[in-house]
Amino acid sequence: MSHDQYRHEHDKKLKAKFHWLTKIRKFWQSDINRATLQLVEIKPGETVIDIGAGMGPATVAAARQGAKVIAVEPSSFMRTILSIRRLGQKARSQIVVADGVAETLPVEDKTIDAVWTVNAVHHWVDLEAAFDELARVLAPGGRIVLLDEDFTHSDHPLHATHHGHEDELTNVYVDEIAEALTARGVHATGQLTTAAGVPVKLIRGVRTP
Ligand SMILES: C[S@@+](CC[C@H](N)C(=O)[O-])C[C@H]1O[C@@H](n2cnc3c(N)ncnc32)[C@H](O)[C@@H]1O
């Protein structure tokens, strides 16, 4: 199934692949992904989703921690890299790489213990559809952590050089997102804070029964 309507034009361009390759060190493993996973507080045996998993830095770390991870990623380029990376993991049987988007998650209702996303909310096209999906898939008590680095913040070390194409992507307003999730039964709060030493936009929530 094509998810093209849920991908920004910017992300579909060949240029995006070259851009991602220039960032491969960060996309392979990063402090910001480690910091996000700490907030998720994975427990062995949980079923979790990494939305917009990219090359899978958080996916492989969560699998090593004993979770069953569904790495949802719409870019076939990213999925290919992650699928190859998966083969090199001891915990590979714990990882499923799935074609999908935040707006249509390829899992059954109320089956997921935790969902996170790192630097991907600004790539989502239809936030309302994505919030519906988060509320649908989380089991009662299930957690969400949505974290985007705030490159627009003057304290971010990459502030001056980052070309985030903000004008072509989706704005992330933490309070509005928290409110929209809470209205759907995922009790959430939004914060402008720091993680791994950089300014971030953070939304955390728990699915009410
Ligand atoms: C900046 S990358 C971050 C990748 C990874 N989470 C990381 O931290 O290394 C953003 C990712 O979001 C994915 N993406 C784009 N549109 C999406 C959507 N609608 N739903 C979920 N992921 C999406 C992109 O393909 C890309 O892999």
The ligand as an SDF file (V2000), in Angstrom:
LIG
                    3D

 27 29  0  0  0  0  0  0  0  0999 V2000
   14.8990   12.8100   10.6520 C   0  0  0  0  0  0  0  0  0  0  0  0
   14.4360   11.1370   10.3130 S   0  0  0  0  0  0  0  0  0  0  0  0
   14.5920   10.4250   11.9370 C   0  0  0  0  0  0  0  0  0  0  0  0
   14.8480    8.9450   11.8880 C   0  0  0  0  0  0  0  0  0  0  0  0
   15.0900    8.2620   13.2510 C   0  0  0  0  0  0  0  0  0  0  0  0
   13.9140    8.3580   14.0950 N   0  0  0  0  0  0  0  0  0  0  0  0
   16.2990    8.8300   13.9520 C   0  0  0  0  0  0  0  0  0  0  0  0
   16.1470    9.5230   14.9570 O   0  0  0  0  0  0  0  0  0  0  0  0
   17.4140    8.5670   13.4770 O   0  0  0  0  0  0  0  0  0  0  0  0
   12.6750   11.2460   10.0870 C   0  0  0  0  0  0  0  0  0  0  0  0
   12.0450    9.9500    9.6070 C   0  0  0  0  0  0  0  0  0  0  0  0
   10.6110   10.1080    9.5550 O   0  0  0  0  0  0  0  0  0  0  0  0
   10.1440    9.3640    8.4410 C   0  0  0  0  0  0  0  0  0  0  0  0
    8.7950    9.8400    8.0540 N   0  0  0  0  0  0  0  0  0  0  0  0
    8.4420   10.7100    7.0860 C   0  0  0  0  0  0  0  0  0  0  0  0
    7.1070   10.8550    7.0290 N   0  0  0  0  0  0  0  0  0  0  0  0
    6.5890   10.0650    8.0040 C   0  0  0  0  0  0  0  0  0  0  0  0
    5.2580    9.7690    8.4590 C   0  0  0  0  0  0  0  0  0  0  0  0
    4.1930   10.3520    7.9050 N   0  0  0  0  0  0  0  0  0  0  0  0
    5.1180    8.8740    9.4600 N   0  0  0  0  0  0  0  0  0  0  0  0
    6.1780    8.2940   10.0370 C   0  0  0  0  0  0  0  0  0  0  0  0
    7.4680    8.5370    9.6680 N   0  0  0  0  0  0  0  0  0  0  0  0
    7.6560    9.4210    8.6580 C   0  0  0  0  0  0  0  0  0  0  0  0
   11.2110    9.6050    7.3840 C   0  0  0  0  0  0  0  0  0  0  0  0
   11.1570    8.6560    6.3470 O   0  0  0  0  0  0  0  0  0  0  0  0
   12.4930    9.5360    8.2240 C   0  0  0  0  0  0  0  0  0  0  0  0
   13.0030    8.2250    8.2860 O   0  0  0  0  0  0  0  0  0  0  0  0
  1  2  1  0
  2  3  1  0
  2 10  1  0
  3  4  1  0
  4  5  1  0
  5  6  1  0
  5  7  1  0
  7  8  2  0
  7  9  1  0
 10 11  1  0
 11 12  1  0
 11 26  1  0
 12 13  1  0
 13 14  1  0
 13 24  1  0
 14 15  1  0
 14 23  1  0
 15 16  2  0
 16 17  1  0
 17 18  1  0
 17 23  2  0
 18 19  1  0
 18 20  2  0
 20 21  1  0
 21 22  2  0
 22 23  1  0
 24 25  1  0
 24 26  1  0
 26 27  1  0
M  CHG  2   2   1   9  -1
M  END
$$$$
